[in-house]
Amino acid sequence: MREAVQDAVNRVDQRRLWQRLMEMARIGAIPGNGVNRAAFSPEDIVARKLLLSWARARRFTVAMDAIGNLFIRRAGTDPHAAPVMTGSHMDSQPRGGRFDGVYGVLAGLEALEAIEQAGVRTRHPLELVAWSNEEGGRFPPCTMGSAVYTGAKSMGDFLEVKDNEGIALKDALARTLAATPEAERRELNGPAAAYIEAHIEQGPLLEREGKTIGVVTGIQGLCWFNVEIFGETAHAGTTPLGLRKDALREALAAIHALHALTRDASDTVRFTIGRLLIAPNSPNSVPSHVLFSVDVRHPDPETIARLSEAIEPTVRQAVARCSVKVTPTLHDDPCAFDPAVVECVEQAAQSLDLGHRRMPSGASHDAMYMARVCPTGMIFVPCEKGISHNEAENARPEDLAAGARVLTAALLELANR
């Protein structure tokens, strides 16, 4: 490893990275060491302000685009060169952990700070991005910020989406944009020379194999749907079962049929019902309306296409007494990362003598959309027992710092090409 790169890698500060992760974890903290920091919420705004304060302390420039993505830039020597980017997200699941997403943001900031402290000049600018609404827990679907930024989706696709409290995304977004007036306005669809995202694995393989670094080769495909069952409310004590149009009973029949559809002997298909809303949601009323989400994932594009096409007919066949509406909300084909970026990450891990393995990502990430517009890769580090989207999510400080060191080396290699 060249001397300047080694100097920057050595300046990655494990203690500083951990302290910042713990400071972020206090924003939206919930019992059990968890975090509830929904996209475009007051907690999200506080987290954004904290990140920008750290960036300004290093005199990095800051900007924000129309969907609320934050950009922190360290200038390069070529004013015309596109940035080499890194980042992830700061929003969380309602009962999320302290490391999902925000680790990639703070590892990226740590890499930029280490490079700045070492005084290493790069031809390309280095840019950290904190993507908006990656989780989709409040305003579905997920990976919204990167989808809009890269042009895969438009702003108009999402502005009227409402959360469970009836708040429209456009209103929550407007409050978020207004809360950080110091950030310059950034256009969507900006150029990028390359992108690397650091993340906890969210699975058990690295820990089980005693590896420190996952060299991510790509991301499996997914399809999301909202399924609505429309019945008729009635008195729970007086209406005979045979005369009811019970939306919940019919929804359960549909969910059972979907489980049968997605049953897979190899246990490769991932099928989840993660959201269920019932109206009128009263203990002595027959449910008149049910909405539930469907999440199906698989690494093979033909399998994803087959299952996606079968969702609506399977639901309609299972529902006998109520009407049905099935709305696709997200479809992403599997993506393969750029071989040169994958190789760059692997070489960085090797040069630092860190145990590593190549692996795909089972979860979606913003890197999925960036891979459509520039050479892209990811770095995984272990998380305890593979637990994520859970208050018990945990990671070791030394593993998190190791991932930041690999990220630093890889960014410098790409930024000086």
Secondary structure, DSSP 8 states (H G I E B T S, - for coil): --HHHHHHHHT--HHHHHHHHHHHHTTTEETTTEE---TTSHHHHHHHHHHHHHHHHTT-EEEE-TT--EEEEE--S-TTS--EEEEEE----TTB-SSTTHHHHHHHHHHHHHHHHHT---SS-EEEEEES-SS-SSSSSSSHHHHHHTTSS-GGGTTT-B-TTS-BHHHHHHHHHHH-TTSEE--SS---SEEEEEEE-SSSHHHHHT-SEEEEEEE-EEEEEEEEEE-B--BTTTS-GGG-B-HHHHHHHHHHHHHHHT--TTS--EEE---EEEES--TTB---EEEEEEEEEES-HHHHHHHHHHHHHHHHHH-SSSEEEEEEEEEE--EE--HHHHHHHHHHHHHTT--EEEEEESS--THHHHTTTS-EEEEEE--GGG--SSTT----HHHHHHHHHHHHHHHHHHHT-
